[in-house]
Amino acid sequence: MTESIRVLLVGAGVVGRAIATDHLLAGCEVWMADRDEAVLSEACDAVLRRTDGIADSASPWGATVPIPIVHMMPHGHDETIGASDALPTWMVIESIAEKLPIKQAFFSEVENWFSRSPVLTTNTSTLPITEIAGSMQTHAARFCGMHFFMPVVGRHAAEIIVHPQTSEAVIEACEEHVRRLKKVPLRVLDSPGFVVNRMLAPYLNLSMQLLCAGISASTIREAALRYGMPMSPFELIDLIGPRTAFDGGRVVWQSFPQRMDPSPLLPAMIKRSLNGVAGRKGFYDYSGDGERIGDELSEDVNALVDRYSRDDIGAAGVQGDVHLIADMFAASMWREAQAIVASHVADMETIDQAMAGGLGYVAPTGEMTWREHIESIGEDRFRQLAERFPSLKSLR
């Protein structure tokens, strides 16, 4: 697919504006659209502040977009680059509400917006790609998932999720676009949680189980960093949003109930409207610009931890043992990786790239990859952990 590609990003929420920011910082212009003009205007201002970009009201050539839209360009953008009298091929990146009926309705409509057949992608992190494609009348073969990870600017990979009808040309066009953004494309099959969310769910759930079992948040954070993660699991939940984390985790544990027993913390946080960074309160408190205020858990979360406090996993002797907890984190993700490979969703090389590029993992020892670090811990250690903590499904 060598023709000129133009990008239309639909959805100006937190994730949508993060994707737009990433495009401008990578030197790519983007048209952003949203049904709510006020939300679109606010998003545009935020993206331009972050990128020093510029915006205008240029119409999307070869497309009829029936909702408010703005054209954003990186600083110093040369409008002659890629200019042509020929109609461009539009690539849609959808980042709207994470509900299947809403996405199905959107794609059944959006495939009719363009003069030329578009490339259609969804940034869903949880929903079945095949079921979204089933709502489309003419362009199912030109549809796939393009899943970016938060924080988008700091993550150097994106999942390309294919369904049985996705054409190879469309897959290659999406992979090439991801490379334009200076990211590694991870081609994976349509399966619950894809790769990154499926790896992430048992790790985040284990963190919350340990917290409710009496392990301090500071110890869990230290163990996560020692393992190689870039931040505390609780900071990560706040960043992506407790609602999104819950939805992603629910897809995994409902599909693979043998892999984990879900912690009650996330649904309890959602009921209390603890929305993480976006709402300035989650596991931690945050300032208006998203900076964490202090190292202590928020009062609301402390109250919830007290409510759900119970040591049913045998964690009484774990308190303060950072090395042990780090190995537990490693074991939970290694077992998930083995299951992913066994079901042919992705190979181990892709998982290695997903850990580094999607989750920001950096091995604690030298230049090791994630898999090399796992192998340095060893299968004997993982079996010992499973035997010591038999109630933790994620370690089996």
C-alpha positions as CSV (number, residue, x, y, z in Angstrom):
1,M,0.0,0.0,0.0
2,T,2.1,2.8,-1.3
3,E,-0.5,5.6,-1.7
4,S,-0.6,8.7,0.5
5,I,-1.9,8.0,3.9
6,R,-3.8,10.6,6.1
7,V,-4.7,10.0,9.7
8,L,-8.1,10.7,11.2
9,L,-8.2,10.1,15.0
10,V,-11.7,9.9,16.3
11,G,-12.1,10.4,20.1
12,A,-10.6,13.4,22.0
13,G,-10.6,11.9,25.5
14,V,-7.5,11.2,27.6
15,V,-6.2,8.4,25.4
16,G,-7.1,10.1,22.1
17,R,-5.2,13.2,22.9
18,A,-2.2,11.1,24.0
19,I,-2.2,9.4,20.6
20,A,-2.5,12.8,18.9
21,T,0.4,14.1,20.9
22,D,2.5,11.1,20.0
23,H,1.8,11.7,16.3
24,L,2.8,15.4,16.4
25,L,6.0,14.6,18.4
26,A,6.9,12.0,15.7
27,G,6.4,14.6,13.0
28,C,3.0,13.3,11.7
29,E,0.0,15.5,11.1
30,V,-3.4,14.3,12.2
31,W,-7.0,15.2,12.0
32,M,-8.8,14.8,15.3
33,A,-12.6,14.5,15.5
34,D,-15.1,14.2,18.3
35,R,-18.9,14.6,18.6
36,D,-18.4,17.0,21.5
37,E,-16.9,20.2,20.2
38,A,-16.0,21.5,23.6
39,V,-14.0,18.3,24.4
40,L,-12.3,18.6,21.0
41,S,-11.3,22.2,21.6
42,E,-9.9,21.4,25.0
43,A,-8.0,18.4,23.6
44,C,-6.6,20.4,20.7
45,D,-5.3,23.1,23.2
46,A,-3.7,20.4,25.4
47,V,-2.0,18.7,22.4
48,L,-0.6,21.9,21.0
49,R,0.7,23.0,24.4
50,R,2.5,19.7,24.8
51,T,4.0,19.6,21.2
52,D,4.3,23.3,20.2
53,G,2.3,22.3,17.2
54,I,-0.2,24.3,15.1
55,A,-3.8,23.8,14.1
56,D,-6.1,25.0,11.3
57,S,-9.6,24.2,10.0
58,A,-8.4,22.5,6.8
59,S,-11.0,20.1,5.5
60,P,-10.0,16.4,5.2
61,W,-9.6,15.9,1.5
62,G,-11.5,12.9,0.2
63,A,-13.6,12.5,3.4
64,T,-16.9,13.7,4.7
65,V,-16.7,13.8,8.4
66,P,-20.1,14.7,10.0
67,I,-18.7,15.6,13.4
68,P,-16.5,18.5,14.7
69,I,-12.9,18.1,13.4
70,V,-9.6,19.9,13.7
71,H,-6.3,19.6,11.7
72,M,-3.2,19.5,13.8
73,M,0.4,19.6,12.5
74,P,3.8,19.4,14.2
75,H,5.9,22.6,14.6
76,G,7.6,23.5,11.3
77,H,5.4,21.1,9.3
78,D,6.0,21.4,5.5
79,E,2.5,21.2,4.0
80,T,4.0,20.3,0.6
81,I,5.2,17.0,2.0
82,G,2.9,14.2,0.8
83,A,0.8,16.8,-1.0
84,S,-0.9,15.5,-4.1
85,D,-3.9,16.1,-6.3
86,A,-4.8,12.4,-5.9
87,L,-7.3,11.4,-3.2
88,P,-5.4,10.1,-0.1
89,T,-6.2,6.9,1.7
90,W,-7.5,7.7,5.1
91,M,-6.4,5.7,8.2
92,V,-8.9,5.9,11.0
93,I,-7.7,5.4,14.5
94,E,-10.8,5.1,16.8
95,S,-10.5,5.9,20.5
96,I,-14.1,6.3,21.7
97,A,-16.0,4.7,24.6
98,E,-14.8,1.1,25.4
99,K,-18.3,-0.5,24.8
100,L,-18.9,-3.0,22.0
101,P,-22.3,-1.7,20.7
102,I,-20.9,1.9,20.5
103,K,-17.8,0.8,18.5
104,Q,-19.9,-1.5,16.3
105,A,-22.3,1.4,15.5
106,F,-19.3,3.7,14.8
107,F,-17.6,1.4,12.4
108,S,-20.8,0.6,10.5
109,E,-21.1,4.4,10.0
110,V,-17.5,5.5,9.5
111,E,-16.8,3.1,6.6
112,N,-19.1,5.4,4.5
113,W,-17.2,8.6,5.2
114,F,-14.5,8.3,2.5
115,S,-14.1,8.6,-1.3
116,R,-11.5,5.8,-1.3
117,S,-11.5,2.6,0.7
118,P,-10.0,3.5,4.1
119,V,-7.8,1.7,6.6
120,L,-9.9,1.3,9.8
121,T,-8.4,0.6,13.2
122,T,-9.6,0.5,16.8
123,N,-7.5,1.3,19.8
124,T,-9.6,-1.0,22.0
125,S,-7.7,-2.7,24.8
126,T,-10.3,-5.2,25.7
127,L,-13.0,-5.8,23.0
128,P,-13.0,-8.6,20.4
129,I,-11.8,-7.3,17.1
130,T,-13.7,-10.0,15.2
131,E,-17.0,-8.9,16.8
132,I,-16.4,-5.2,15.9
133,A,-15.6,-6.3,12.3
134,G,-18.9,-8.2,12.1
135,S,-20.8,-4.9,12.2
136,M,-19.2,-3.7,9.0
137,Q,-20.9,-4.0,5.6
138,T,-18.1,-3.4,3.1
139,H,-14.7,-2.9,4.7
140,A,-14.1,-5.7,7.2
141,A,-11.0,-6.8,5.3
142,R,-9.6,-3.3,5.9
143,F,-10.1,-3.3,9.6
144,C,-7.8,-4.4,12.5
145,G,-6.8,-3.3,16.0
146,M,-4.1,-0.7,16.6
147,H,-3.6,-0.7,20.4
148,F,-1.4,2.0,21.9
149,F,-0.2,1.8,25.5
150,M,-0.3,4.4,28.2
151,P,1.7,6.6,28.5
152,V,1.6,6.6,24.7
153,V,4.6,8.9,24.3
154,G,6.8,6.8,26.6
155,R,5.9,3.4,25.1
156,H,7.8,2.2,22.1
157,A,5.4,-0.5,20.8
158,A,1.8,-0.9,19.6
159,E,-0.2,-4.0,19.1
160,I,-1.6,-4.8,15.6
161,I,-4.5,-7.2,16.2
162,V,-5.7,-9.0,13.2
163,H,-8.9,-11.0,12.6
164,P,-9.4,-13.7,10.0
165,Q,-10.6,-11.3,7.2
166,T,-7.9,-8.6,7.7
167,S,-5.9,-8.2,4.5
168,E,-2.2,-8.4,4.5
169,A,-1.9,-5.0,2.7
170,V,-3.8,-3.4,5.6
171,I,-1.7,-5.1,8.2
172,E,1.5,-3.9,6.5
173,A,0.1,-0.4,6.2
174,C,-0.6,-0.3,9.9
175,E,2.8,-1.8,10.8
176,E,4.5,0.9,8.6
177,H,2.5,3.6,10.3
178,V,3.5,2.4,13.8
179,R,7.1,2.5,12.6
180,R,6.6,6.1,11.5
181,L,5.7,6.8,15.1
182,K,9.1,5.3,16.1
183,K,7.4,2.3,17.7
184,V,7.7,-1.5,17.2
185,P,4.6,-3.1,15.7
186,L,3.5,-6.2,17.5
187,R,1.4,-8.4,15.3
188,V,-0.9,-10.6,17.5
189,L,-4.1,-12.6,17.1
190,D,-7.5,-11.6,18.3
191,S,-7.7,-13.2,21.8
192,P,-9.0,-11.9,25.2
193,G,-6.5,-9.3,26.5
194,F,-4.4,-9.6,23.3
195,V,-0.8,-9.8,24.7
196,V,0.1,-6.8,26.8
197,N,-3.2,-6.6,28.8
198,R,-3.1,-10.4,29.3
199,M,0.4,-10.1,30.7
200,L,-0.6,-7.1,32.8
201,A,-3.8,-8.3,34.3
202,P,-2.4,-11.1,36.7
203,Y,0.5,-8.8,37.7
204,L,-1.9,-5.9,38.7
205,N,-4.3,-8.3,40.4
206,L,-1.5,-9.9,42.4
207,S,-0.3,-6.5,43.5
208,M,-3.8,-5.7,44.9
209,Q,-4.0,-9.1,46.5
210,L,-0.7,-8.5,48.3
211,L,-1.8,-5.0,49.4
212,C,-5.0,-6.4,50.9
213,A,-3.0,-9.2,52.6
214,G,-1.0,-6.6,54.5
215,I,2.0,-5.9,52.3
216,S,2.7,-2.2,52.3
217,A,2.3,-0.2,49.1
218,S,5.9,1.0,49.4
219,T,7.2,-2.5,49.5
220,I,5.2,-3.5,46.5
221,R,6.5,-0.5,44.6
222,E,10.1,-1.3,45.5
223,A,9.6,-4.9,44.4
224,A,8.0,-3.8,41.1
225,L,11.0,-1.6,40.4
226,R,13.4,-4.3,41.3
227,Y,11.6,-6.7,39.0
228,G,12.1,-4.2,36.1
229,M,8.8,-2.3,35.9
230,P,9.0,1.5,35.4
231,M,6.6,2.4,38.2
232,S,4.4,1.1,41.0
233,P,1.5,-1.1,39.8
234,F,-0.8,1.3,41.6
235,E,0.6,4.3,39.8
236,L,0.1,2.4,36.6
237,I,-3.6,1.7,37.4
238,D,-4.1,5.4,38.2
239,L,-2.5,6.4,34.9
240,I,-4.6,4.1,32.7
241,G,-7.6,4.6,34.9
242,P,-9.2,2.2,37.4
243,R,-12.2,1.7,35.1
244,T,-10.0,0.8,32.1
245,A,-7.8,-1.4,34.3
246,F,-11.0,-3.1,35.6
247,D,-12.4,-3.7,32.1
248,G,-9.2,-5.1,30.8
249,G,-8.7,-7.3,33.8
250,R,-12.3,-8.5,33.7
251,V,-11.9,-9.7,30.1
252,V,-8.9,-11.8,31.1
253,W,-10.3,-13.4,34.3
254,Q,-13.6,-14.1,32.7
255,S,-11.9,-15.8,29.8
256,F,-9.3,-17.6,31.9
257,P,-10.8,-18.1,35.4
258,Q,-8.1,-20.6,36.2
259,R,-5.5,-17.8,36.0
260,M,-6.6,-15.5,38.9
261,D,-9.2,-14.6,41.4
262,P,-10.1,-10.9,40.9
263,S,-9.4,-8.5,43.8
264,P,-12.4,-6.5,45.0
265,L,-10.4,-3.2,45.1
266,L,-10.9,-2.0,41.6
267,P,-14.7,-2.3,41.5
268,A,-14.8,-0.6,44.9
269,M,-12.7,2.2,43.6
270,I,-15.0,2.7,40.7
271,K,-18.0,2.9,42.9
272,R,-16.3,5.6,44.9
273,S,-15.5,7.5,41.6
274,L,-11.8,7.2,42.2
275,N,-10.7,7.7,38.6
276,G,-7.0,7.9,39.0
277,V,-4.9,10.7,37.4
278,A,-7.8,11.9,35.2
279,G,-9.9,12.5,38.4
280,R,-7.0,13.6,40.6
281,K,-7.6,10.8,43.0
282,G,-7.0,7.0,42.8
283,F,-4.5,4.9,44.7
284,Y,-2.7,8.2,45.2
285,D,-3.7,11.9,45.1
286,Y,-2.7,14.0,42.1
287,S,-2.3,17.7,41.2
288,G,-4.2,19.2,38.3
289,D,-1.2,18.6,35.9
290,G,-1.2,14.9,36.8
291,E,1.7,14.9,39.3
292,R,1.5,12.5,42.2
293,I,1.2,14.2,45.6
294,G,3.3,12.4,48.1
295,D,4.1,8.7,48.5
296,E,1.2,7.7,50.7
297,L,-2.0,6.0,49.4
298,S,-5.0,8.2,49.3
299,E,-7.4,8.2,52.4
300,D,-10.2,6.6,50.3
301,V,-8.0,3.7,49.1
302,N,-6.6,3.1,52.6
303,A,-10.2,2.8,53.8
304,L,-11.0,0.3,51.1
305,V,-7.8,-1.7,51.8
306,D,-8.9,-1.9,55.5
307,R,-12.4,-3.0,54.4
308,Y,-11.0,-5.8,52.2
309,S,-8.0,-6.7,54.4
310,R,-7.4,-10.4,54.7
311,D,-4.4,-12.7,54.4
312,D,-5.8,-15.7,52.6
313,I,-2.6,-16.2,50.5
314,G,-0.1,-16.8,53.3
315,A,1.6,-13.4,53.0
316,A,2.3,-13.0,56.8
317,G,5.9,-13.9,56.3
318,V,6.4,-11.9,53.2
319,Q,6.3,-8.4,54.6
320,G,9.4,-6.5,53.6
321,D,10.9,-9.3,51.4
322,V,11.3,-7.2,48.3
323,H,13.2,-9.9,46.4
324,L,10.5,-12.5,47.1
325,I,7.7,-10.3,45.8
326,A,9.8,-9.3,42.7
327,D,10.1,-13.0,41.9
328,M,6.3,-13.5,42.5
329,F,5.7,-10.8,39.9
330,A,8.1,-12.5,37.5
331,A,6.3,-15.8,38.0
332,S,2.8,-14.5,37.4
333,M,3.9,-12.9,34.1
334,W,6.0,-15.9,33.0
335,R,3.1,-18.3,33.5
336,E,0.8,-16.0,31.4
337,A,3.5,-15.8,28.7
338,Q,3.6,-19.6,28.5
339,A,-0.2,-19.7,28.1
340,I,-0.1,-17.1,25.4
341,V,2.5,-19.0,23.4
342,A,0.6,-22.3,23.9
343,S,-2.5,-20.8,22.4
344,H,-0.6,-19.3,19.4
345,V,-1.7,-15.8,20.1
346,A,2.0,-14.6,19.9
347,D,5.5,-16.0,20.0
348,M,8.0,-15.4,22.8
349,E,9.9,-12.9,20.8
350,T,6.8,-10.8,20.4
351,I,6.1,-11.1,24.1
352,D,9.7,-9.9,24.9
353,Q,9.1,-6.9,22.7
354,A,5.7,-6.3,24.3
355,M,7.3,-6.3,27.8
356,A,9.9,-3.7,26.8
357,G,7.9,-1.6,24.3
358,G,4.4,-1.9,25.8
359,L,5.1,-2.0,29.5
360,G,8.4,-0.2,29.7
361,Y,10.2,-3.2,31.3
362,V,13.9,-2.9,31.8
363,A,15.7,-6.0,33.3
364,P,17.5,-5.2,36.6
365,T,20.7,-6.8,35.4
366,G,22.7,-5.4,32.5
367,E,21.5,-5.8,29.0
368,M,19.2,-8.8,29.6
369,T,15.8,-9.0,27.9
370,W,12.8,-9.9,29.9
371,R,12.9,-13.5,28.9
372,E,16.6,-13.8,29.8
373,H,15.9,-12.3,33.2
374,I,13.1,-14.9,33.7
375,E,15.4,-17.7,32.7
376,S,18.0,-16.4,35.2
377,I,15.5,-16.8,38.0
378,G,14.7,-20.3,36.8
379,E,11.8,-22.8,36.7
380,D,12.8,-24.3,40.1
381,R,12.2,-21.0,41.8
382,F,8.8,-20.6,40.1
383,R,7.8,-24.1,41.2
384,Q,8.8,-23.3,44.8
385,L,6.7,-20.1,44.7
386,A,3.7,-22.0,43.4
387,E,4.0,-24.6,46.2
388,R,4.5,-21.9,48.9
389,F,1.5,-19.9,47.8
390,P,-1.0,-22.5,46.6
391,S,-4.0,-20.2,46.6
392,L,-2.4,-17.8,44.1
393,K,-3.6,-19.0,40.7
394,S,-1.4,-16.7,38.8
395,L,1.7,-18.5,40.1
396,R,0.7,-21.9,38.9
